[in-house]
Amino acid sequence: MVSSRYMEDTAPEQPPARSWWPWQRWPRTTLVLEIVFIGLVGAWLGLLVGGRMTTSIGPLEARLTIEVSPTGGSVLSLPPLGELSLKTHDGPFRLHADVTQINEADAREIFNDPQSLHGLPAQVSADLESAVRQLIWRAAASAVLGAVLLGIPVFRRRYRRALLAGAVALVAITSGGAAAAATWNPQAINEPRYTGLLASAPSVVGDAGDIVTDFKKYEKQLAKIVTNISRLYDVTSTLPAFAPSSSTIRVLFVSDLHINPGSWDVIRSMTKQFDVDFIVDTGDISDHGTEAENAYVQPIGTLGVPYVYVRGNHDSLVTEGAIRKQPNAIVLDDQVHEVLGLRLAGIGDPRFTPDKDTRGQAAPTSVKVTGERLASLIRRQPAEAPVDIAMMHDPEGAAETDGTVPVALAGHYHRRFQQLLPFETLLFAQGSTGASGLRGLEGEKPTPAEASVLYFDRTTHDLQAWDDITLGGLGLTSVSIQRHLRSSITATDKTNLPSPATWSPSPTTSSTLSPSDTLSPSLSDTSSPAG
């Protein structure tokens, strides 16, 4: 009897089952396909990393990129205007050029000498040709290197196979470049495709073919355009500009807070952000002037800078007394005080009308008489210590200081304007920093909160510039900052003082501000309801 173990050992060997999968039937073919696949993928990854460069083409700084594309062609991108597409060649690669900026030095040379445009086409052509050659070599090297680096871990450090993958990448890049060269169409410039804002280019500059065949005419036109641009460039580059220095005295000008509790956060923020040296307030910090409202003024003592104040027609002597108690407060009432070298003269409003609408009416005689009293105080100061700033709540009273002081500050009408008075005093009326308080809700739309930062020269005490700051009223988040130069208000701006009716807005009209809006010095704007 034959044992089963003997039968197993002597049983004929069965042939292995045949597989229909090619990589099991043809391992060499599988290896070749794998090498080709890794070579192509590695070449693509290499192009993504190294197939780009930034270079100068004439006066332009451009970023050139070679991309894998079955349709080929060339694309010139001019952000934010759009793109110009040219069918210069068929695939598998596309040349993409992004203009990123203008070289200032080259542009300045063209602006200064438009005749240099004659050599610009040759320069652009030479720069572009050189850049494209460099880009092709760079792209080819990146593609080969990408394939080799990808092949090393895939083939488990079998370097010969990795090098073969690099060779595949080189063949792919070379053959693709040859295909592009074979299908190169130099006439593609005659049939450009515009997208974005450049879609209007043909109607503006004419047919591209005409530009090519009659370039001299366009060169002359371009020279004229550049010449005109250079004039504009020179004008804008030499416009008077103002940059506050460390020696500049920065003064925050506020008015008409009307017990708006949010005003203190705004004032504290502006004091910090603009590095303010001290604050001036032309009154109506209160609403009814009652003792119960005195708690509202306590944040003055926490601002960390001097706070110069004159009484408004909604402020009582009780209100003024509460402000005097703040350690950093300076209350001016027919007095002159020096702060950081600047001499300020101020006087309180003669009225106390907390529940009366006075902004739509002509100021009573007492306001003008009080303004004359302030002017007399300024005139009595010694010549070696003149007053730099006059402060009074009502612009009609402040206007009486014309000719005695360089700058007069006021508020009252809840709208901002500046006016050069006949005797060279700049009358500066501020809007309501408190957005008219609760009165701001009486109009159809929220009233903006307004303040200004004034920049004075520490040596001469001259007002050099100011920033008008406007914040959207209740429920709005808009902010506007507009820079003004003192030199921009000249003798041509002299006018007779407008009627108070043009200063005070209508009770039913107001304006809201978007982030791009700014208030004009025009006296016909409206901004807040009367109250």
Secondary structure, 3 states (H helix, E strand, C coil): CCCHHHHHHHCCCCCCCCCCCHHHHCHHHHHHHHHHHHHHHHHHHHHHHHCEEEEEECCEEEEEEEEECCCCCEEEEECCCEEEEECCCCCCEEEEEEEEEECHHHHHHHHHCHHHHHHHHHHHHHHHHHHHHHHHHHHHHHHHHHHHHHHHHHCCCCHHHHHHHHHHHHHHHHHHHHHHHHCCCHHHHHCCEEEEHHHHHHHHHCCHHHHHHCHHHHHHHHHHHHHHHHHHHHHHHCCCCCCCCCCCEEEEEECCCCCCCHHHHHHHHHHHHCCCCEEEECCCCCCCCCHHHHHHHHHHHHCCCCEEECCCCCCCHHHHHHHHCCCCEEECCCEEEEECCEEEEECCCCCCCCCCCCCCCCCCHHHHHHHHHHHHHHHCCCCCCCCCEEECCCHHHHHHHCCCCCEEEECCCCCCEEEECCCCCEEEECCCCCCCHHHHHCCCCCCCEEEEEEEECCCCCCEEEEEEEEECCCCCCCEEEEEEEHHHCCHHHCCCCCCHHHHCCCCCCCCCCCCCCCCCCCCCCCCCCCC
